[in-house]
Amino acid sequence: MDGRPAIRFTGSIKESALRRFVRSAGVALPLPGTLPELDELAGRLVSAVGSSEPATALLEEAETLVDSAPGRRKDAARYYVRVMKEVMEKGHQFVQKEEDRLKVLLEGKLSQKKRAEMEARLNALQAFTAPGLGEKDEL
């Protein structure tokens, strides 16, 4: 044990849910549909919003990565940029609202392709969750 308190997993027993949980606990674990270079920029953007680091420079760097992304990765990269713009406009609460929206969509009837797309978007949103941001204390 490393002295940190244990974290209880209460999600559904599915690979994607377990991966998100492990990643949210601070373990570097790539999720399907995520792009490591944009994950890093997303994390820096979340920290930059409301601080001295210019978020617009990070957005421009992300847009450059979209242009150079191949094929299916380009769609994922565009989603990161869209979320970045929304976070800059609406703040951190946008990420939680988008996550809730995607979870509702996933509960409905979707084609296998659309379900995979929504799960990939949900995974990408994890990069926008700063440690301690939006966490609730449970008793």
Secondary structure, 3 states (H helix, E strand, C coil): CCCCCCCCCCCCCCHHHHHHHHHHCCCCCCCCCCCHHHHHHHHHHHHHCCCCCCHHHHHHHHHHHHHHCCHHHHHHHHHHHHHHHHHHHHCCHHHHHHHHHHHHHHHCCCCHHHHHHHHHHHHHHHHHCCCCCCCCCCC
